[in-house]
Amino acid sequence: MYKIIIILILLIIMFYMVRQAARAWIEPKPDEATPGKDVMIEDPVCKTYVTVGTAIVEEVSGQRFYFCSQDCARHFLREGKT
């Protein structure tokens, strides 16, 4: 009797592991490089938070930087903080 219980428990564990692996394989992963428009991101110059949809975007050496204003973007590019 205990062998049947152990086998059932192992089958249930295996079912959940396979289901979790299938979900991870099927579901698309969000692109971490491009945040959504409503995501708040920190300005590297003045340390304020601004939404990505309203931010000034500058790309330096293949890396994107988000700024709250043109002044912060100019200051960042002028100082060369890359």
C-alpha positions as a Markdown table, in Angstrom:
| # | Residue | x | y | z |
|---|---|---|---|---|
| 1 | Met | 0.0 | 0.0 | 0.0 |
| 2 | Tyr | 2.8 | 2.4 | 0.9 |
| 3 | Lys | 4.4 | 1.8 | -2.5 |
| 4 | Ile | 1.3 | 3.0 | -4.3 |
| 5 | Ile | 1.2 | 6.2 | -2.1 |
| 6 | Ile | 4.9 | 6.9 | -2.9 |
| 7 | Ile | 4.3 | 6.4 | -6.6 |
| 8 | Leu | 1.3 | 8.7 | -6.6 |
| 9 | Ile | 3.3 | 11.4 | -4.8 |
| 10 | Leu | 6.2 | 11.1 | -7.2 |
| 11 | Leu | 3.8 | 11.2 | -10.2 |
| 12 | Ile | 2.2 | 14.4 | -8.8 |
| 13 | Ile | 5.6 | 16.0 | -8.2 |
| 14 | Met | 6.6 | 15.1 | -11.7 |
| 15 | Phe | 3.4 | 16.5 | -13.2 |
| 16 | Tyr | 4.0 | 19.9 | -11.6 |
| 17 | Met | 7.6 | 20.0 | -12.7 |
| 18 | Val | 6.7 | 19.2 | -16.3 |
| 19 | Arg | 3.9 | 21.7 | -16.2 |
| 20 | Gln | 6.2 | 24.4 | -14.9 |
| 21 | Ala | 8.8 | 23.6 | -17.5 |
| 22 | Ala | 6.2 | 23.7 | -20.3 |
| 23 | Arg | 4.9 | 27.1 | -19.2 |
| 24 | Ala | 8.4 | 28.5 | -19.1 |
| 25 | Trp | 9.1 | 27.2 | -22.6 |
| 26 | Ile | 5.8 | 28.4 | -24.1 |
| 27 | Glu | 5.3 | 31.8 | -22.5 |
| 28 | Pro | 7.3 | 34.6 | -24.1 |
| 29 | Lys | 9.8 | 36.3 | -21.8 |
| 30 | Pro | 9.5 | 40.1 | -21.6 |
| 31 | Asp | 12.2 | 42.0 | -23.3 |
| 32 | Glu | 14.2 | 43.5 | -20.4 |
| 33 | Ala | 16.1 | 45.9 | -22.7 |
| 34 | Thr | 13.1 | 48.0 | -23.6 |
| 35 | Pro | 10.8 | 48.8 | -20.6 |
| 36 | Gly | 7.1 | 49.6 | -21.1 |
| 37 | Lys | 5.9 | 53.2 | -21.5 |
| 38 | Asp | 4.5 | 53.3 | -18.0 |
| 39 | Val | 7.7 | 52.1 | -16.3 |
| 40 | Met | 9.5 | 54.6 | -14.1 |
| 41 | Ile | 13.2 | 54.8 | -14.7 |
| 42 | Glu | 15.9 | 56.9 | -12.9 |
| 43 | Asp | 17.6 | 59.8 | -14.7 |
| 44 | Pro | 21.3 | 59.3 | -14.3 |
| 45 | Val | 22.1 | 63.0 | -13.8 |
| 46 | Cys | 19.5 | 64.4 | -11.4 |
| 47 | Lys | 18.3 | 61.1 | -10.0 |
| 48 | Thr | 14.6 | 61.9 | -10.5 |
| 49 | Tyr | 12.2 | 59.3 | -11.8 |
| 50 | Val | 10.5 | 59.7 | -15.2 |
| 51 | Thr | 8.2 | 57.4 | -17.2 |
| 52 | Val | 9.9 | 55.8 | -20.2 |
| 53 | Gly | 7.1 | 57.2 | -22.4 |
| 54 | Thr | 7.9 | 60.8 | -21.6 |
| 55 | Ala | 11.6 | 60.5 | -21.2 |
| 56 | Ile | 14.3 | 61.9 | -23.4 |
| 57 | Val | 16.2 | 58.9 | -24.8 |
| 58 | Glu | 19.9 | 59.1 | -25.8 |
| 59 | Glu | 21.9 | 56.1 | -27.0 |
| 60 | Val | 25.6 | 56.0 | -26.2 |
| 61 | Ser | 27.8 | 53.1 | -27.2 |
| 62 | Gly | 24.8 | 50.9 | -27.8 |
| 63 | Gln | 23.3 | 51.6 | -24.3 |
| 64 | Arg | 20.1 | 53.6 | -23.8 |
| 65 | Phe | 19.9 | 56.3 | -21.2 |
| 66 | Tyr | 16.6 | 58.0 | -20.2 |
| 67 | Phe | 16.5 | 61.6 | -19.0 |
| 68 | Cys | 13.8 | 63.9 | -17.5 |
| 69 | Ser | 14.8 | 66.9 | -19.7 |
| 70 | Gln | 17.1 | 68.0 | -22.5 |
| 71 | Asp | 19.3 | 69.8 | -20.0 |
| 72 | Cys | 20.0 | 66.6 | -18.2 |
| 73 | Ala | 20.7 | 64.8 | -21.5 |
| 74 | Arg | 23.1 | 67.6 | -22.6 |
| 75 | His | 24.9 | 67.6 | -19.2 |
| 76 | Phe | 25.3 | 63.8 | -19.4 |
| 77 | Leu | 26.7 | 63.9 | -22.9 |
| 78 | Arg | 28.9 | 66.8 | -22.1 |
| 79 | Glu | 30.4 | 65.2 | -19.0 |
| 80 | Gly | 30.9 | 61.9 | -20.8 |
| 81 | Lys | 29.6 | 59.7 | -17.9 |
| 82 | Thr | 29.5 | 56.5 | -20.0 |
